[in-house]
Amino acid sequence: MNYDFTYLAILLSDGNEERSEDSRCYASPVKKKAYSVSNSSMELAADESVILAYWQICDGIMDHRGLKKLKYLGSCTLLKRAYRKASALRPAFDQQVRDQLKILRELEEQNCDSIDRAADAFAGLLSNAAEEIEDPVRRRVLTQMLYHLGRWVYLVDAADDLQEDAKSGNYNPIALRYQLSNGEWTNESRHEFALTLDHSIRMMTTSYELWNFGVWTPILETTLYKGLFQVGKAVLDGTFHRETNRKRRLRNSNE
């Protein structure tokens, strides 16, 4: 259960208010909590999230050594059963994820310095999450939103990892594209990169405006028109990890 899963479930839902019930769960075994009753959109998002998480872990196994690698191997073992169930239900999505990650791995091996080619591989992967949507217009809207969200996520994640990758020697297309030394931005490269990040957000909002997302409109508008810009700025300023969770909650509450 995380915000990635929740956000995907929101995008894939039909925009109507979900039926809720009170019950105990693993996270709250004593006190009952309100939760949305499972439906086809949530099940689709859950299956796709498991598939994405499994292959992300497999990628982590290839990228790490020592104790970190053991952590990924343990996670892979724990998730394998759920992955097999999810991939059996969504074989097309599973294959598309494999294909796109293979492309991304090949770009990494080539040390490709094109941020567009690297980001496109992950963006194409996430855009496939909407393939089972029946309405052709809604499917097209969600495909575009998820594509540019995937592109933004890949790029902002690479920007957040710049200094760590510089120390470890891991592939980072941003460092290669802008020829950054020790993961440090220049004023010109930071400005140029901010423009391409913001471009993805604007493409998301262009698609978003073509569909009525019903009860989810307020949270999606907050995310698209404010939240993503704030996260991108914090990553580029190097302040994204400096705030404590408590301070971040207080700041968000005040805003």
Steps between C-alpha positions, in 0.01 A plus 500: 500500500659824389418823323608362162239226529236746622568748220479230235173371648358853491594552135352166394173547693185634337484816713204394712514499880605155616298301753682479833487271801658490846729211575828394660804435286869408529592865551230552765414164663335652809313808385263485203576735212293612203612357168374491143341171396698328227385547140634423154708821482668433833567140404656610171716757678600242763604242242695753297668639813615151602640438152681834498635446852625151417696609194631806684637264765654277231665809355631585846658153526700571185604849615617424855758288678560370850240559772285722278478223243395254772220738599370504143530120472295459817232740373489315168438170678220648710327658200541214251173324584297820468683583177412163348131555577504856364691411183260212430210748518679777300738317263500777239600766752766272647653445156491871420682576826766241415546642150533861615739411783711305251526813286594704806762246605655509151519880514671475838753251364570735209544789746250692287516874562151573364261578785208485254573142390552379857189676632293378204566137595355545848223731378390241245498238775265702724272610216411133438320495836193647329476240221207314662279811519203437269396855408735601214502872584562441870769244414674753276485770770640268767768363267629852438480597867682186612762535227599849607470410868738211437740730318488753784548231767801352321667838452434635849621171650820519295548861614449397861765226462763717333750518785444142613552373144812716464648324805395149401563534126145392416344606170336841506394653166477851647864500610602376155275740309620811682852368573461573870796461733438317832125529450505879537270715286614804308257791481446440129440125531262544796293754307488289184406187693226685692343594168480138382353392836236771482423407140396150611268646765340731247443208263333311786268792573414536131374141499338535842279785379344271237321280754275536805661321795200547727564478875875477442520842332624696807785263586608462137497875443706555815751241383526616140486877546696529824647183651716383210649847450586517872668161500699581187620828650597332829700232316685758292566717807630198691243545780270206425644271771596765753157562648382260768168328440346701784614833356375400156158407638477829688600698191248315283231553764569874512491525121 
